[in-house]
Amino acid sequence: MNEISVREQQVLDRIERARRRRPRVKEDRITLAHGSGGKATQTLIEAVFVDAFSNPLLDELDDAASFSIGGSRLAFTTDSFVVSPLFFPGGNIGDLAVNGTVNDLAVSGARPLYLTAGFILEEGFPVADLRRIVASMRDAAFAADVQIVTGDTKVVQRGKADGCYINTAGVGVISYPTKLGASSVQPGDAILVSGPVGEHGVTVMLARGELDIEADLESDTAAVHGLVASLLAATPGVRVMRDATRGGVATILNEVAKAAEVVDEDQVPVGTEVRGASELLGIDPLYVACEGRIVAFVSGDSASAALAAMRAHPLGASAAIVGRVKADPPGLVLLNTVFGGTRICDLLVGDPLPRIC
């Protein structure tokens, strides 16, 4: 074994030891990183919430819990939205909340049916803005063919919130015969991304007006249930799907990684505006949030059919096969860079763009 191989093995051994350790929150207080979707979030979830609430459904840590009642298979999910600013090019917190919950159900293989909507409003929040948000939720729900059937409203004192926060939950029915999950991913599987990544995160960051950067860019927020239905109808080889929100595509790849995943950086679709803004901000588009893109793992012999099905749908017109699953080294995402080298694509501790959704 040469010197380089020895060093590589040492890195792999160190990573494996770290993964075997019991998750532990070292901080005394919650930080923004704990809500980023990266390592800090993962540690918080496992060390606090899973430790307290552990059960077979929760322990799977899927986007939605799936279970059977009276012979029907159902999916159930919840999400909270604290995006800043509330309004941004291409959307606002309202349609973001509806689409985000619809997408969590869809990538679980479910047909979304019903949503809840909980509002936390700050004293002094303009009623006109609330009407605008609610109207966008109504329109998004209509477009996704779901109904908002119950909810709740709370108001806190001025200065105790940031205008408006929304919590949504959703339920859907699962008809796809095969259970989708990261445990089904196998060497030889193909990794697909449904479209250009990072558009939502960069759009929201620029909308804050803190940076002197202009770009003709809109959020990709959209309900992906139609795209998912087309994919599932096209092939029985779908292993697992995720919608790439907080932490972007890179975080999804790491959450699913059981065997090795080798991704070709130059195959990942990234728009010119996102790439340029990301370079100026010093961030990697792979880690930037999307709100209308999915990452799908499919069997190798189904890759062509899956890609064709995605590209036939408006939301998947720019879909691409970005990588493959290999046997070794287990649990790592390796990125073949545009410069001809290879690097580990690991989880970030926090998110470079907080409060994106």
N, C-alpha and C positions, 0 to 999 in steps of 0.2 A: 504494500500500500504506500503510495507516494505521499509527499508532505501535504499537497492540496487535499487529497482524499481524507487524510487524517483530520485536517481542520474541518472539513465538511462533516465528518462523522461526529466530531466534538460538538459542532453546532446542533446537529440533529439530536444528539443525546441530551443536550441542555434543554432544547425545546420540549422533548418528551418528558423530562423530569418536571419541567414547569407545568405541563398539562396534567400530570398525575397529582399535583398538589391540590389539597382541598381549597376551594375558593375562599378568600378572606378579604374583607374590606378594610384597608389599612387607614383610610382617612377617618377623622372624627366627625366631619361634616360633609354633606352632599355638595358636589361641585357640578359645574356644567358638563364636565366630561362624563358624569354618570348617566346623562341622558343622550349621549351621542350615538349610541349603537355600536360602539367599539368595545375594547377590552374592559374599560371601566364599567360600562353598562352590563356586559356579560357577567362580570364579577359580582356586581350589585344584585343582579337577578338571581344568580345561583347561590350566593352566600346569605342573602337576606330572604328573598321571596320564596324561592324553591325550597330552601332550608325550612321555612315555616309552613308552607302550604303543600309540600310534596305529595303527589298522587300520580297514578299512571298517565292520565291525560296531560297534566301540566308538565311532567318530567320529559315529555317528548319535545317541548319547546318549539312547536310548530307555529306558523302564523295564525292558525286557528285550531281549536280542539275539535276532534271528530269523534262521534259516538253514535250509538243506535238507540232509537226509541220506537217501540211498536213496529219494528220491521223497517223503519226508515233510517237511513244514515244521514246525520246532520253535521254541519260545521258551525262553530260559534266562536266569535272573535270580538275584541274590543280594542280601541285605540283612542289616544288623546292628541289634540293638536294645539300647539302654542306658537305657530309660525309668526315671525316678525320680519317685515310688516304684514298686516292683515290682508292687504291688497297688493298684488304684484302682477306684472304682465303675464297674461294667460290664465289668471285665476285668482282665487282668494281663499281664505281659511274655510269658507263654507263648502265649495265644491271639492276642495282638498280633503275635507273630512269624509264626505260621502265616497269619493273615489278611493281613498285609502282603505276604508273598511270593505267596500265591494271587492277591492283587489286582494285583500287578505283572504277573503272567502274563496275567490276565484282560483287563486293559485293552490288552494287546498283541494281543488277538484269539485267545488260546490257551485250550484247555481244560486246566486244571492237572492234573497226574498225580502227580508224585513230588517230595518235598522232602527236604532234608538238615537236620540240626540239630546245630550246634556250640555247646558250652557252655564259658564261662570262669567258673569258680566261685572265690569267695574262701574261703580257709581260715577255718573257723568258721561257714560258712553253714549254717543249720538244714536238716537232711534233710527235715523235714516241709514246709518251704516249697518245697524242690525237688520233692517229690512233688506238691504242689499245682500247681506250674507245669507239670510234665510231664503231669498229668492234664488240665489245660486245653488243652494242645497236642494231646493225643490226641482230646479231644472236638471241638476246632476242626477238626482234620484229618478226622475222621469226617463232620462236618457239611458240609465242602467236598468230600467224596469224593476225598481225596488220601491218599497213604501217605507216612509218614516212613520212608525206606528205608536211610539211613546217617547217620553223624554222628561227633562227636569230643567229648572232654571234657578240659579242662585245669584245673588248680587252681593259683592263685597265693597268695603269702603274705598273711597277714592285713594289711589296710590297703593292699594293692596293687590293689584293685578295689572295687566297690561292691555286693558280694553276688553278683550273677549278671548276666552279659551273654550274649546269644544271637545266633548267626549262623545264618541259614537261606539255602538256595539252592533253586531249584525249576526244574522242566522241564515243559513242556506241549506239546501238539500243536495246530497252527494249521490250521483248516479253512476259515476265512473267506477268500473268493477274492481280496479286494482287500487290498493292503498298506496298513496304517494308518500314518500318520506326519504330522508337522507340515507337511511340504513339500506335502501335498495340500490344505491349507486354502486356501479361495478367498474373495474378496469375495462377500458375500451369504449365507455360511454362518451358521447359528444356533449359539449357545453355550448349552448346557444344564448345569445342576447338579442332581444326583440327590436332594438333600435338604438339610436345615438344616446350616449349616457351623459349624465351630469347637467342636463339642461335646467332642471328644476332648481337644484342647489345654487348654481351660478346666477340664475335669474333672480332668485330671492336675495342673494348677497348684493348684487348690483342695485336692486330696488331699494336697499337701505340708504343709498346715497352717501355712504361713508367713503367711497372710493371714486376717484376721478377716472372712471372707466365707462365708456359707452359701448353698447353692443346691441345689435338687432336680434334679441333673444327673448323667448317666452318659455314659461314653465311647460313641461310635458304632461302635466296632470291630466289624467284620463282614466276611465274605467276599462280594465283589460279583460272583463269577463267574456266578451265576444271573441277576442284573440285567443284566449285560453280554450274556449269551446271549440274553435276551429282546430287548434293544435291537438286536443284530445280526440277529436273525431277523425283526425288524419292518421293516427298511429297509436297502437297499444304500447309503444315502447317508452312512454314518458315515465321517468323515475321520480322526479321531484321538480317543483317549481317554486320560485320565490319572486316577490316584487322587490326591486332594489331601491329601498327608501334610505333611511339613515345609514351612513357608512358606505352606500353605493354598492356597486358590483363586487368590489374586492371583499367587503364584509360578507356578502352572500356566499362567495366562493369558499371563504374560510369556515363559515357555519356548516356548510355541507361537506367539507373535506373529511373524508374517512381514509380513502387511498390518496394517492398524489393527484394533483390537477396541474396540467401544463397548459398555460394560456399564452397565446401569441399576441403581444401588445399591439402589433400593427393590424390585427384583425378586429380589434374592439372598435365599434363605430363611435367616433367622437366628432361632433360638429366643429367647424372652423372657429366659431365664436367661443365655444366652450374651451377648446384647446388654447386659444389665445388668452382668454381671461384667466384660465388656470395657470398658465405659464407666468403671467404677471403677478398672480396671487401666490405663486410658489406651492401649488397644491396639485395632486394627481387626480385627474378626472375619474379614475377607477374608484376613488373613495367618495365621490360627490353624489349626493342624493338624486334619485329619479322618482317620479310619481306616476309614470305611465309605461314603465318598462319591466319586463320579466326576464329572469334567468332560468333557463330550462335545461335539465340534464336528461338526455334521452339515450336509449341503447344505440350503439354504433351503427347497426344496420337500419335504424330508423332515422338517422340524421338528415338524409336528403329529403325524405317525406316531411319531416318536422319543419325543416327550413322552408320548403315550398309552401306549407300551410301557413306559416308565419308571414311570409312575403305576400301571400294572397290577401291578407287582411290589411286595412289601412294603417293600423297601429304597428304593423310588423314589416312594412315595406322595405326597411333598411336592416332587417334582421341578418345576423351573421353567425357562423360557427366560429367560436373564438378559441376553443381548446378541446383537450381530451383528458380523460381520466386514465391514469397509469397506476401500476401496482406499487411502485417505489419512487421516492421515499414516502412512507405512509403519513397522512395527515397534513401534508404541506402543499401550498399553492406556489408553483414556480412560474415565473413570468419570463418568457423569451422576449428580450427587449429589442427595440428597433435598431439598436447598435450592435446586435449580434451576440450579446451576453445573456446571462440568466441571473435572476435575482429572486429572493423569496418575497412573495406578496403576502405580508402578514396583516393581522388586525392592527389598527391604530388604537392607542389608548383612549383618545378622545376624537372628536370630530373637528376638522379645521373650520367648519361652517356651522356654528350652533344655531338652534331654533329655526331649522329649515322646514320642519313640518309640525 
